[in-house]
């Protein structure tokens, strides 16, 4: 699972981009079978670490983003760019690449 503690991030996303930390892939199937690392699928859930100021519109105003720091989201399997900062795997993607916000 993603760490719950708040760690300062040295990345500030621009425009409508969002920084997401993927949550760990499931270790077991629904039937209880343990999966080896090679059989795990890429995670599609993550926690938002930072959001940009919003996309600049033609009239000079910025559109507001529907996400905020701490939200849990679902994104496409191969969306965004994978990078590593301070030993943490994170994704930077546009807000439009995010499919849904998980509501608890």
N, CA, C and O of each residue as an XYZ file, in Angstrom:
416
protein
N       0.834     -1.176      0.000
C       0.000      0.000      0.000
C       0.883      1.245      0.000
O       2.041      1.206      0.415
N       0.311      2.343     -0.472
C       1.025      3.606     -0.440
C       1.161      4.068      1.004
O       0.291      3.820      1.839
N       2.255      4.733      1.275
C       2.485      5.199      2.637
C       1.518      6.324      2.972
O       1.264      7.198      2.143
N       0.983      6.304      4.177
C       0.014      7.300      4.609
C       0.672      8.603      5.032
O       0.039      9.658      4.985
N       1.950      8.548      5.449
C       2.584      9.760      5.949
C       2.817     10.755      4.822
O       3.027     10.373      3.671
N       2.778     12.033      5.171
C       2.915     13.101      4.196
C       4.393     13.397      3.984
O       5.075     13.840      4.909
N       4.885     13.162      2.800
C       6.283     13.411      2.472
C       6.306     14.542      1.454
O       5.570     14.516      0.468
N       7.160     15.540      1.700
C       7.213     16.663      0.761
C       7.751     16.165     -0.574
O       8.748     15.444     -0.627
N       7.092     16.550     -1.626
C       7.420     16.098     -2.964
C       8.194     17.201     -3.673
O       7.836     18.374     -3.564
N       9.237     16.848     -4.389
C      10.066     17.826     -5.072
C       9.615     18.019     -6.509
O      10.411     18.404     -7.366
N       8.346     17.756     -6.778
C       7.786     17.899     -8.119
C       6.514     18.721     -8.020
O       5.660     18.447     -7.177
N       6.382     19.725     -8.872
C       5.171     20.524     -8.923
C       4.593     20.398    -10.338
O       5.189     20.895    -11.293
N       3.436     19.736    -10.480
C       2.864     19.541    -11.815
C       2.381     20.859    -12.427
O       1.968     21.772    -11.713
N       2.439     20.941    -13.734
C       2.002     22.123    -14.465
C       0.632     21.892    -15.081
O       0.224     20.752    -15.306
N      -0.070     22.975    -15.350
C      -1.367     22.967    -16.022
C      -2.331     21.962    -15.410
O      -2.588     22.007    -14.207
N      -2.873     21.047    -16.228
C      -3.883     20.105    -15.744
C      -3.274     18.744    -15.416
O      -3.963     17.727    -15.489
N      -2.014     18.713    -15.062
C      -1.349     17.449    -14.730
C      -1.479     17.132    -13.247
O      -1.638     18.020    -12.410
N      -1.406     15.829    -12.947
C      -1.590     15.321    -11.593
C      -0.463     14.331    -11.300
O      -0.103     13.533    -12.165
N       0.095     14.375    -10.089
C       1.107     13.416     -9.656
C       0.395     12.359     -8.817
O      -0.270     12.683     -7.833
N       0.539     11.087     -9.212
C      -0.166      9.986     -8.554
C       0.847      8.931     -8.122
O       1.744      8.569     -8.884
N       0.695      8.442     -6.893
C       1.503      7.312     -6.425
C       0.653      6.064     -6.560
O      -0.355      5.932     -5.866
N       1.040      5.130     -7.450
C       0.247      3.905     -7.624
C       0.217      3.078     -6.350
O       1.219      2.980     -5.641
N      -0.935      2.484     -6.062
C      -1.064      1.569     -4.938
C      -0.559      0.207     -5.385
O      -0.604     -0.115     -6.573
N      -0.087     -0.581     -4.455
C       0.487     -1.887     -4.776
C      -0.541     -2.813     -5.426
O      -1.731     -2.753     -5.116
N      -0.064     -3.666     -6.330
C      -0.925     -4.653     -6.985
C      -1.312     -5.729     -5.975
O      -0.612     -5.961     -4.989
N      -2.428     -6.371     -6.240
C      -2.915     -7.432     -5.350
C      -1.946     -8.612     -5.356
O      -1.419     -8.991     -6.402
N      -1.719     -9.184     -4.182
C      -0.822    -10.328     -4.046
C      -1.560    -11.652     -4.224
O      -0.939    -12.676     -4.510
N      -2.901    -11.635     -4.054
C      -3.712    -12.850     -4.173
C      -4.858    -12.604     -5.148
O      -5.305    -11.473     -5.339
N      -5.315    -13.683     -5.755
C      -6.517    -13.603     -6.577
C      -7.729    -13.676     -5.659
O      -7.585    -13.886     -4.455
N      -8.916    -13.505     -6.218
C     -10.141    -13.588     -5.433
C     -10.309    -14.986     -4.841
O     -10.935    -15.138     -3.792
N      -9.762    -16.000     -5.494
C      -9.855    -17.379     -5.010
C      -8.781    -17.738     -3.993
O      -8.773    -18.860     -3.487
N      -7.865    -16.806     -3.677
C      -6.852    -17.047     -2.666
C      -5.528    -17.559     -3.196
O      -4.667    -17.958     -2.412
N      -5.340    -17.558     -4.514
C      -4.080    -18.036     -5.096
C      -3.050    -16.918     -5.028
O      -3.328    -15.797     -5.454
N      -1.862    -17.208     -4.499
C      -0.785    -16.222     -4.431
C      -0.182    -16.026     -5.811
O       0.085    -16.997     -6.520
N       0.036    -14.767     -6.195
C       0.587    -14.458     -7.505
C       2.077    -14.138     -7.402
O       2.480    -13.383     -6.518
N       2.903    -14.698     -8.290
C       4.315    -14.300     -8.318
C       4.428    -12.898     -8.927
O       3.491    -12.419     -9.565
N       5.559    -12.253     -8.730
C       5.751    -10.888     -9.230
C       5.556    -10.786    -10.734
O       5.080     -9.760    -11.220
N       5.913    -11.829    -11.484
C       5.796    -11.780    -12.934
C       4.354    -11.844    -13.413
O       4.070    -11.436    -14.539
N       3.438    -12.343    -12.596
C       2.043    -12.484    -12.998
C       1.180    -11.303    -12.561
O       0.020    -11.207    -12.962
N       1.725    -10.415    -11.753
C       0.945     -9.267    -11.284
C       0.718     -8.287    -12.416
O       1.595     -8.071    -13.253
N      -0.466     -7.695    -12.436
C      -0.769     -6.681    -13.432
C      -0.358     -5.325    -12.903
O      -0.227     -5.124    -11.696
N      -0.153     -4.389    -13.832
C       0.177     -3.036    -13.414
C      -0.979     -2.475    -12.598
O      -2.138     -2.700    -12.949
N      -0.696     -1.753    -11.523
C      -1.782     -1.193    -10.710
C      -2.547     -0.132    -11.481
O      -1.983      0.587    -12.305
N      -3.830     -0.048    -11.204
C      -4.673      0.949    -11.848
C      -5.299      1.888    -10.825
O      -6.142      2.714    -11.174
N      -4.899      1.768     -9.584
C      -5.382      2.647     -8.524
C      -4.198      3.380     -7.931
O      -3.081      2.864     -7.896
N      -4.457      4.589     -7.466
C      -3.375      5.347     -6.856
C      -3.917      6.476     -6.000
O      -5.118      6.741     -5.954
N      -2.979      7.132     -5.323
C      -3.326      8.254     -4.460
C      -2.688      9.513     -5.041
O      -1.516      9.505     -5.417
N      -3.463     10.590     -5.113
C      -2.992     11.859     -5.670
C      -2.046     12.521     -4.676
O      -2.403     12.737     -3.518
N      -0.834     12.842     -5.136
C       0.159     13.500     -4.289
C       0.194     15.006     -4.522
O       0.475     15.767     -3.595
N      -0.087     15.448     -5.749
C      -0.061     16.875     -6.073
C      -0.892     17.113     -7.327
O      -1.003     16.236     -8.184
N      -1.472     18.301     -7.428
C      -2.234     18.693     -8.616
C      -1.713     20.033     -9.120
O      -1.220     20.856     -8.350
N      -1.831     20.232    -10.425
C      -1.410     21.485    -11.022
C      -2.460     22.568    -10.834
O      -3.531     22.303    -10.288
N      -2.167     23.784    -11.278
C      -3.096     24.898    -11.091
C      -4.312     24.857    -12.013
O      -5.271     25.591    -11.780
N      -4.304     24.039    -13.032
C      -5.423     23.953    -13.973
C      -5.002     24.416    -15.350
O      -4.034     25.161    -15.502
N      -5.731     23.971    -16.341
C      -5.412     24.302    -17.729
C      -5.748     25.766    -18.017
O      -6.780     26.271    -17.575
N      -4.881     26.433    -18.751
C      -5.091     27.830    -19.116
C      -6.044     27.887    -20.304
O      -5.772     27.317    -21.360
N      -7.161     28.579    -20.120
C      -8.152     28.693    -21.192
C      -7.829     29.868    -22.102
O      -6.926     30.652    -21.811
N      -8.562     29.991    -23.203
C      -8.333     31.060    -24.181
C      -8.553     32.447    -23.596
O      -7.912     33.410    -24.018
N      -9.464     32.554    -22.616
C      -9.757     33.871    -22.030
C      -8.757     34.264    -20.939
O      -8.909     35.321    -20.325
N      -7.739     33.436    -20.685
C      -6.706     33.759    -19.712
C      -6.962     33.223    -18.317
O      -6.093     33.340    -17.453
N      -8.116     32.643    -18.071
C      -8.426     32.079    -16.755
C      -8.000     30.613    -16.715
O      -7.854     29.963    -17.750
N      -7.807     30.116    -15.517
C      -7.459     28.708    -15.348
C      -8.702     27.925    -14.943
O      -9.477     28.368    -14.096
N      -8.886     26.751    -15.558
C     -10.002     25.894    -15.177
C      -9.608     25.127    -13.913
O      -8.451     24.738    -13.752
N     -10.567     24.913    -13.027
C     -10.266     24.213    -11.776
C     -10.292     22.705    -12.002
O     -11.059     22.204    -12.823
N      -9.454     21.993    -11.271
C      -9.396     20.551    -11.381
C     -10.398     19.913    -10.420
O     -10.690     20.467     -9.359
N     -10.917     18.759    -10.794
C     -11.895     18.039     -9.967
C     -11.224     17.215     -8.877
O     -11.904     16.652     -8.020
N      -9.903     17.140     -8.900
C      -9.161     16.327     -7.931
C      -8.403     17.220     -6.962
O      -8.119     18.385     -7.242
N      -8.087     16.639     -5.821
C      -7.243     17.334     -4.860
C      -6.288     16.343     -4.218
O      -6.457     15.131     -4.349
N      -5.297     16.857     -3.531
C      -4.296     16.018     -2.889
C      -4.966     15.069     -1.900
O      -5.816     15.478     -1.109
N      -4.568     13.787     -1.953
C      -5.112     12.782     -1.042
C      -6.229     11.943     -1.634
O      -6.591     10.921     -1.050
N      -6.792     12.335     -2.778
C      -7.862     11.556     -3.406
C      -7.314     10.224     -3.912
O      -6.168     10.140     -4.352
N      -8.145      9.184     -3.844
C      -7.797      7.889     -4.423
C      -8.481      7.812     -5.779
O      -9.679      8.075     -5.892
N      -7.718      7.450     -6.813
C      -8.234      7.481     -8.175
C      -7.979      6.171     -8.903
O      -7.149      5.359     -8.493
N      -8.717      5.985     -9.997
C      -8.522      4.861    -10.907
C      -8.111      5.447    -12.248
O      -8.743      6.376    -12.751
N      -7.039      4.895    -12.829
C      -6.534      5.412    -14.098
C      -6.296      4.265    -15.056
O      -6.306      3.101    -14.656
N      -6.083      4.590    -16.322
C      -5.830      3.583    -17.347
C      -4.523      2.854    -17.079
O      -3.595      3.432    -16.513
N      -4.442      1.615    -17.473
C      -3.286      0.765    -17.167
C      -1.974      1.341    -17.692
O      -0.951      1.243    -17.014
N      -1.982      1.934    -18.873
C      -0.744      2.438    -19.464
C      -0.739      3.954    -19.600
O      -0.016      4.496    -20.435
N      -1.531      4.641    -18.793
C      -1.589      6.097    -18.893
C      -0.503      6.751    -18.063
O      -0.002      6.166    -17.102
N      -0.147      7.952    -18.435
C       0.832      8.730    -17.691
C       2.266      8.326    -17.959
O       2.544      7.385    -18.702
N       3.175      9.069    -17.330
C       4.608      8.809    -17.443
C       5.128      8.334    -16.096
O       4.889      8.973    -15.071
N       5.837      7.214    -16.098
C       6.402      6.660    -14.862
C       7.758      7.295    -14.605
O       8.619      7.312    -15.485
N       7.949      7.821    -13.390
C       9.251      8.350    -12.991
C       9.539      7.913    -11.560
O       8.643      7.469    -10.842
N      10.799      8.045    -11.154
C      11.185      7.699     -9.793
C      11.834      8.915     -9.156
O      12.775      9.484     -9.708
N      11.332      9.313     -7.995
C      11.879     10.445     -7.249
C      12.068     10.005     -5.807
O      11.133      9.510     -5.179
N      13.264     10.183     -5.286
C      13.596      9.806     -3.910
C      13.244      8.347     -3.613
O      12.809      8.027     -2.507
N      13.430      7.467     -4.590
C      13.153      6.052     -4.391
C      11.684      5.686     -4.462
O      11.327      4.542     -4.182
N      10.824      6.618     -4.825
C       9.382      6.361     -4.928
C       8.979      6.341     -6.399
O       9.349      7.225     -7.173
N       8.218      5.319     -6.767
C       7.673      5.235     -8.127
C       6.418      6.085     -8.175
O       5.490      5.858     -7.399
N       6.372      7.067     -9.079
C       5.177      7.898     -9.220
C       4.836      8.033    -10.692
O       5.648      7.737    -11.568
N       3.618      8.486    -10.945
C       3.140      8.729    -12.305
C       2.740     10.191    -12.417
O       2.173     10.764    -11.487
N       3.040     10.786    -13.561
C       2.552     12.122    -13.864
C       1.638     11.965    -15.072
O       2.043     11.455    -16.117
N       0.397     12.414    -14.906
C      -0.582     12.256    -15.987
C      -1.510     13.456    -16.033
O      -1.610     14.223    -15.076
N      -2.177     13.602    -17.148
C      -3.186     14.656    -17.272
C      -4.437     14.242    -16.508
O      -4.689     13.055    -16.304
N      -5.208     15.222    -16.094
C      -6.441     14.922    -15.371
C      -7.396     14.103    -16.235
O      -8.168     13.303    -15.707
N      -7.355     14.289    -17.543
C      -8.247     13.551    -18.439
C      -7.882     12.064    -18.534
O      -8.703     11.254    -18.963
N      -6.635     11.696    -18.130
C      -6.230     10.281    -18.128
C      -6.812      9.531    -16.948
O      -6.811      8.300    -16.939
N      -7.312     10.254    -15.946
C      -7.895      9.626    -14.765
C      -9.341      9.280    -15.069
O     -10.115     10.132    -15.506
N      -9.700      8.025    -14.835
C     -11.026      7.530    -15.193
C     -12.074      7.814    -14.128
O     -13.218      8.133    -14.452
N     -11.690      7.700    -12.851
C     -12.680      7.853    -11.782
C     -11.996      8.216    -10.476
O     -10.801      7.986    -10.290
N     -12.771      8.779     -9.594
C     -12.339      9.094     -8.235
C     -13.049      8.119     -7.314
O     -14.268      7.974     -7.398
N     -12.309      7.441     -6.430
C     -12.890      6.458     -5.525
C     -13.523      7.199     -4.357
O     -12.859      7.968     -3.661
N     -14.821      6.959     -4.149
C     -15.557      7.611     -3.061
C     -15.759      6.591     -1.955
O     -16.247      5.487     -2.197
N     -15.384      6.965     -0.747
C     -15.498      6.036      0.384
C     -16.626      6.440      1.282
O     -16.879      5.779      2.290
